[in-house]
Amino acid sequence: MFVKLTVLVLMITATSASLLWLRQQRLQIGHDIAQAHRQIDANRQLVWDLRAKVAQRVEPTALNDALARADLNLEPVLTVRQPEVAPRRRPVQVADRARTHRPRGNATP
C-alpha cells in the first residue's frame, strides 16, 4: 500500500512539473514573439524615417533636370501592368412573383 501511494505521489509530482515546464515554455515563446514584433516595428519606423529624409532631399524637378543633362537612357526597373478587368455580367432579372406563383395542390392554372 505504501509503495502504491509513493508511486502515485511521484507520478503526480512528475506530471505537475511537466505541466509547469510546458506553461513556462509557452510564456517564453509569447515573450519572444512580442520582442520580435517590437523589433519589426522599430525597423519599420526606421525605414519610414529614412524614406522621409530621402523624399525631403530629392526634388523631382531637379532630378529630372539632372537626368536630362546627363543624357542617360534609363528604363523603368518595374513595369506597371494595367489591371485586368473582368468581363461584365448581365444583371440578374428577378421574376415577378405574382405571375410565376402556382398554388400547391390539384388546381391547374
NORLIN-V593954 format. One record per residue. N is the residue number from 1. RES is the residue in one letter. PSI is psi in radians with two decimals (NA if undefined). BURIAL is # if it has 9 or more other C-alpha atoms within 8 Angstrom, else .. Layout:
N,RES,PSI,BURIAL
N,RES,PSI,BURIAL
This chain:
1,M,-0.74,.
2,F,-0.67,.
3,V,-0.76,.
4,K,-0.74,.
5,L,-0.69,.
6,T,-0.77,.
7,V,-0.73,.
8,L,-0.78,.
9,V,-0.72,.
10,L,-0.70,.
11,M,-0.74,.
12,I,-0.71,.
13,T,-0.76,.
14,A,-0.71,.
15,T,-0.76,.
16,S,-0.74,.
17,A,-0.72,.
18,S,-0.63,.
19,L,-0.69,.
20,L,-0.68,.
21,W,-0.77,.
22,L,-0.71,.
23,R,-0.75,.
24,Q,-0.67,.
25,Q,-0.71,.
26,R,-0.73,.
27,L,-0.70,.
28,Q,-0.73,.
29,I,-0.71,.
30,G,-0.71,.
31,H,-0.76,.
32,D,-0.69,.
33,I,-0.76,.
34,A,-0.70,.
35,Q,-0.69,.
36,A,-0.68,.
37,H,-0.68,.
38,R,-0.71,.
39,Q,-0.71,.
40,I,-0.78,.
41,D,-0.71,.
42,A,-0.74,.
43,N,-0.69,.
44,R,-0.71,.
45,Q,-0.71,.
46,L,-0.75,.
47,V,-0.75,.
48,W,-0.68,.
49,D,-0.75,.
50,L,-0.67,.
51,R,-0.69,.
52,A,-0.71,.
53,K,-0.71,.
54,V,-0.75,.
55,A,-0.60,.
56,Q,-0.62,.
57,R,-0.43,.
58,V,2.10,.
59,E,2.24,.
60,P,-0.68,.
61,T,-0.73,.
62,A,-0.66,.
63,L,-0.76,#
64,N,-0.68,.
65,D,-0.74,.
66,A,-0.68,.
67,L,-0.65,#
68,A,-0.69,.
69,R,-0.62,.
70,A,-0.23,.
71,D,0.88,.
72,L,2.49,.
73,N,1.53,.
74,L,2.54,.
75,E,2.61,.
76,P,2.49,.
77,V,-0.73,.
78,L,2.36,.
79,T,2.39,.
80,V,2.06,.
81,R,2.58,.
82,Q,2.40,.
83,P,2.47,.
84,E,2.35,.
85,V,2.21,.
86,A,2.54,.
87,P,2.51,.
88,R,2.42,.
89,R,2.65,.
90,R,2.49,.
91,P,2.50,.
92,V,2.28,.
93,Q,2.29,.
94,V,2.23,.
95,A,2.63,.
96,D,2.09,.
97,R,-0.58,.
98,A,-0.58,.
99,R,-0.49,.
100,T,-0.08,.
101,H,2.24,.
102,R,2.21,.
103,P,2.60,.
104,R,2.76,.
105,G,-2.78,.
106,N,-0.07,.
107,A,2.41,.
108,T,2.58,.
109,P,NA,.
